[in-house]
Amino acid sequence: MMLTALKKQSQFICLLLFLVCIAASYLLVETHQGRSALFEPSQLGWLTVIQFSLAAGCMLLSWYLINRRKQDFSSPKTIRHLLWVAILARVILIPLPSYTSNDMGRYLFDGQIVLSGLDPYSVTHEAPALQAQRSVWQPPEEHAKYVTIYPPIALALFATSALWGPDWAPLFWKCLLCLASLGTLWLGYLLLKRVNKLRHLPLLALSPLLILEAGVGTHIDTFSTLAVCAALWAWQNNSARLCGLFIGLGVLLKLTPLLLLGPLFFAFKPPLSEGENHCTKKGWHQHPLVNGLRMGFSALVTVTSIYLLTILNGFQAIGSLEVFFQKWRFGSPLFSALESLLSAPQLLVFTLVFIGLGLLSLAILSWIQLQRNRENYQSQSFVPLLQWVLAFPLLISPVVFPWYLMPLIPLLALSPNLWLLAWVCLLPLSYEVLGLFASQHLWMPATWPLIAIASGILIGLIYGMSIKIRKNYRLPLPIVI
């Protein structure tokens, strides 16, 4: 009888444990600041890895429980409880300072440079004119030599937060991030509801990356994730201009959403009924490729106009992105392996060829998918392409911090697969580096997280390919005797 009662309350218990995992951030802040009686700052890395892993486990368990019994995900009560927990998990992190990243310090001081009338694209934190302000704001030392890499709207958000001064600016920035995270939750709910996939809502609502990287890491990627969600929502509603606008705004926050333009160019819904010609006067202007052009033009106008205004206001609008990729190596199993095997010129040639072949393959697959959808349009058939186009640059990048995967989470919820699920769950293992950084200010990433991440992605890819082969060739499942 007790076992039956536990089964009935399993979803509630799972959600409660998830909240406990998120609330553990308060303990980790005390550890980071050396005030904990239980743990030393040198243990922060392992504690963070455990927190992310347990939260991911609760997310997966909630997803399993909802999918196990179909009446669960069709129940408004179950979805309502899930959403309330997701909202609460985001809100409770607002008062916390960051302990997994010092990017917020960089953001706010870049904003202060803008308010000072200087150009953060050409002026570093070490500039003599900024020394007095630097002593007040105390931005991270390791960022001091480099000009900003963030696009104009991101800088506008930083400057808006910096208006509140060094004492209140962090809290204001955290509130903005919480609103953006809640916006992603709301739009993600609408996306999944429209395609009748609310059973996958836990993958978005309870994602440790979406919650902890916004509430603890305080990353600008929270806003670019919102832009990706908004673009997907506009695409689902076949609003090409609005989709282009949201992609443009996303590019002005971080470059990642720009990649969506490729597959989405082919992905808009054909408006004509069966038997009608796409070249008729009634329908040619609503052809999918015409909508793709509208989307691209809208994105181009949005990005160009904002950059033009930025340049006319005296900003260079080009930062130190190249220096960033030259300096940093983190979280990328493929690039680390290639860098150890190839010389610099060979690595450059390999990367360019790999990128070229990858982009060509994605373009061909997008075109094939467009032809298949002429008769029976299915928006979901484009989602795996969207996943790959966002993931592809990260797979070959020398730097992949966990928060870089945030824009992929809504796409994962729309079309779950093992390789992407393994990646988003295993990449936080790289946070083991925080222990030495918190205790001795040494940045020395270990190799074992890269091995674990690569293994998870490979297993996921092999499993996914085997499932596709079995379905395409109608192979029977192996019989276990």
N, C-alpha and C positions, 0 to 999 in steps of 0.2 A: 504493500500500500504506500509506504514511504517512497519506494522507487518510482511508482507511478506519479506521485505528487511532484517528485524532482523532475521527471520528464516533462510534465506540464509546465513547470516553472523554469525550464532550462534556458529559454531565451531571456527571461528576466534576470537570472543569475549571471548569464554571460554578459549582458549589458552592464550589470552592476560591477562585475570584475573589470570590464573595460574602463569604466569611470575611475575605478581605483588605480588602474595603470596610468591613466592620464593625470590624476591628482598626485601621483608619486613625483611629479615634476617639482612639487614644493620641497620634497626631501632632497632631490637632486640639486636644487638651487642652493640649499644649505651646505651640501657637500662641496659644490663648486666654490663657494665662498669660505670654506674652511670652518664652518660653524657647526657641522654635524658631529654629534657624539658617537655615531655609529660607523661612519665611513670617512676615509681620507680623500682629499682631492685626487690623488693618484688612481683611485678606483672609479672615478667618474665615467671613464670610457666603458668599462664593463657594465656599470649600472645603466648607462644610456642604451647600450646594446640589449640588455635584458628588458628594459622598459619597452623599446620598440618591438622586440620579439614577442613579448607577452601580449602587447596591444594588437599586434598583427594576428597572433593566435586567436584572440577573442573575436577579432573581425572575421576571420575565416570560419570560426565555430558558429558565429551568428549567421553567416551566409549559408553554411551547411544546414543549420536548423530550420531556416526559413525555406530552403529548397527541398528539405526532406519531406515536409508535409505541405502540400499545395494550399491547404486552407489557411496556413499561416500568412503567406505573402498576399493572399487575397483579402486578408482581414485588415480593415482600416485601423483597428486597435493596435495590431502588431506594428504597422508602419508608423503610426502616431507615436508609440513608445520609442521606436528606433530614432525618429526625428528629434524627439525631446532630449534623448540622451546625447545625440550628435550635437545639438545646440548647446546643451549644458557643458559638454566636454570642451567646446570652443570658448565659451564665455568664462569659465573658471580660470583660464590661463591668462586673462588680460592683465592682472596685477603683477605677473611674474617677470623678472628680468631674464634675459637670455643666458643660457649656459652652454648651448651647442654651437654657437656662432657669435662673432662680434661684428657681423655685417651691419646691424642696426646703428652702431657707432659711426661706421663709414657713411651710411645713408644720411644720417642727420647732420653730420659735418659737411657733407657735400651740399646739402640744403642750405646750411649756414653760409657757405661760400657764395651761393647764389644770392642770398639776402644781403651779403656784404658788397654786392656789385661786381664780383670777380667771376671769371670763367672757370668752372671746375674741369672743363675739358683741356685747359692749358695750364692751370695753376694747381700744383700739388699741395698737400697738407703741410709741407715743410717751408712754404713760402714765408719770407720774413713778415709780410703784412698780416699773416694769420697766427703768429705766435701767441699773442695775447688770448685770442679766441680759442686756440688749440688747448691752452692750459685750462680753460673753463670747460670745454666740451670733451676733452680727452678722447679723441678718436684712436683707433687701433694703431699701434706703432708700425706693424707690418704693412699697412696700407699707405704710409706717409709718403713714399717715394713715387707713387703712381697717380696719374690723373684719373678721373672717373671714367667708367665704361658704360654708364647707364644712359638710356635714351631720354629725350626731353620730358615726356609726361612723368616718367619715374622721378626725374629731378624736381618737377613741379610738386609732386607729392612729398618729396623729402623737404623741400623749402616750406611747404604749408605746415608740416609737422615742426620744423625748426622754429617757426614763428612763436611757438609756445615756450621757447627757452630751454636750457639744458635740463631743468628739473622736470618739466611737464611734457616735453616733446616725446620721450619714449612712450609714455602712457597714451598720448594722442595717436602715435604711430601704431601702437598695439590695438587701439580701438578701430582704426581704419582697416587693419588687417583682419580683425574679427568680423567686421561688416563684409569685407570681400569674401572671407571664408564662408560666411552664412549665405551670401549671394550665390556662391558656387554650389552650396548644398541645395538651395531652392531651385536653381536652374537644372542641377543634376537630377533632382526629383522629377521635374517637368519632362526632361529628356527621356528618362526611363519610363515614366508613366505613358508617354505618347507611343512608345513602341512596345508597351505591355511587358516591361522587364523590371518591374519594381522588386522582383525577387533578388535582383543583384544590387539593390540599394546599399546593403552593408559595405560593399567594396568602396563606395564613395563616402557614405555618411560616417563610417567608422575608420576610414583610412588614417593610420598613424602619421603618414607623410603629410596629408592635408591638414591635420589637426596640430601636430607638434611642430611642423616646420613653419606654420603660421603663428601659433601661440607661444612657441619657445624660440625657434630659430629666427622668427620675425623677418622672413625673406620676401622680397619684391615679387618672387615667383607666385605668391598667393594671388596677386592682381593679374598676372598673365594667365594663370589657371582660370580665373573668372572670365577673362576675355575669350579664352578657348571655349569655355562652356557657353558663353553668349553667342559666339560664332556658330557653334553646333546647333544651338536652339534656333537661330535665324535660318540655318540651312534646313533643319527639319521643317520649318514653316515656309520653305521655298522663297525666302526674301533675300535675293542676291545682294542688293545694295546694302542692306543692314548687316549681312554676313561680312561683306567687305569692310564696312565701317568698324565692326568689332575686331576683325583681324588686324586692321590698321592701328587701332588703339592698342591692341596687344603687342604689336611690333614696337610701338612707342613706349612700351613698358619694359619689354625684353624681346629679343629677336625671334624666339622660338615659334610664336604663332604664324610667322611668315610662311613656314613650311606647309601649312594647311592649304595654301592657295593652289598647289599642284593637284592633288586628288579632288578637291572640291570643285575645281574648274570643270570636271567631267560629271559631277555628282548631283546636279540639280534635277528635280523631277520633271519629266516630260509632261506637258499639260494636256496633250491631245488625247482624245478617246481612240479606241482601237479602230484601225482602218483609215484614219485621217492621215494626210500627208503633212510632214513637218514644214514644208515650203509653202503651204497655203497662206493666204493673207491673214487668216484668223490666228495662225499659230506660230509663224516663223520667229516672231519677236520673243516668244517664250521658249524657244529651243534651249535645251540644257547648256549648249556651248555659248549661246548668246547671254544666258544668265551667268555663265562663268566669266564672260568678258565684263559684264556689269559688276560682278563681285571684284574682279581684279582692278577695274577702273576706280571703284569706290575706295578700295584699300590704298591704291596709288595716290589718289587725291588726298586722303586722310594723312598718310605719312608725309607726302611732299609738302603739304601746306603747313604742318606743324614744324617740320625741319626748316622750311623757308622762314617762318616766323622766328625760330630759334637763331638762325644765322643772321637775320636782319637785326636782332637784338644784341648782336656782338659776340655770340658764342660760336666756337669752332664746330661743335656738335659731332666731333669724332674723338673718341677716347682711347684708352690704352688696352683694347681687347687683344691685340697681337702680343703685347708684352705679357698679358695675363696667361695666354696659352703657352708662351715660351717658358714662363717661370714655374707654372704649377703642373704637378702630376698627381692625380688622385682618383681612385675608385673606378679605373678603366682597365679591366683585364686584357682586352684585345690590344689596346695601344701599348700597354706595359710589356706584353709578350713580344709584339712586333719591334718595339724599341730596343729590346734586348737582343734580337736576332738580326736586325738590319742596320745598316749605316744610315746617317741622316739623309743623304740624297736618295737612297733606295726607299727609305720610309716615306719621303715626300712623293716619289713617283707612285709607290703602292697606294698611298692615300688618295691621290688624285684619280688614279685608275679605278679604285674601289668606289669613290664617290660618283664618278662618271657612269660606271656600270650600274650602280645602285639607282641613280636618278633615272637612267634610261629604262631600267626594269620597272620602276614604279610608274613611269609615264605609260609604258606599254600595257601594264596591268590595269591602269585607270581607264585607258581607251577600251580595252577588252570588256571591262566591267560596264562601261557606258553602252556598248553594243548589246550586251546581255540584258540590260535593263530597259531596252526600247519596248519590248513586249510586256514585260512584267516587272515594273520598277520596285526595287527593294532597297531602301536607304541603308539598311543594316549591312548590305554586301560591301559597302564602301568603308565601313568602320575599320576592318583589319588593315586596309591600305593607309588610313589616317594614322593608325597606331604605328605602322612601320615608318611612315614619313617623318613622324616626330621622334621616333626612337633611333632611326638610322644615324643621324649626326652624333648622337650621344654614344652609340656603340663604338664609333671610331674616334671619339674625342679623347684627348689626353687628360681631361678633367671632367669627372662626373660626380659632383656632390649629390647627396640624397635628394635635396630639394629640387634638383633639375628634373626629376621625374614627375613632379606634381601635375603638370599639364596632361600627362598621360593617364591619370587616374580616371577622369570622366570617360575616356575612351575604353579603358579596361572594364568599367562597369557596364558599358553598352555592349561589349563583346568580350567576355572573360576568356583568357587563355593562359596556359600554364607558364609559358616562357616569360610573359610580361608580369604575371603575378609573382613568379619567383624573383624577378629582378627588383620589383618594388618592395618585396618583403626582405630580401637579403642585402640590398645595398646599404641599409642602416648599420650593418655589421662593421662598416668602415669607421663608425664612430668610436671604435676602440682607441683611436688615436687621441681622443680627448683626455685620457688619463695623464699621459706625459705632458700634454700641452697645458693642462690645468695646474699640474704640480711643479713642472720645471720649465715651462714655456718652450718645449721642444716639439717640433712637428716631425714625427717619425712614423708614418703609416706602416703597418705590418703587411705581410704578403698573404697570410691565410684568408683575410676577407675577400681578396681578389679571386682566390681559388674557389671559395664557396660560391661567390657570385657567378663566376664562369660556369661552374658545375650546374648550378640551378638553371641558368639560361639554356645551356646545352641540353639538359634533361627535358626541359620544357619544349624546346624546339623539336627534339627527336620524338617525343610523345605526340606533339601536335601533327608532325608529318606522318607518323604511323596511323593516326586516326583518319587523316585525310586520304591516305592511300587505301585504307580498309574501306572507307565509304565510297571512294571513286571506283574501286574495283570489286566492291561488294564481297570482300573477303570475310569469312566467318571468324568469330572470336576463337582463340585456342581453347580446347577442352581440357580442363584440369581433372585428372583421374584421382 
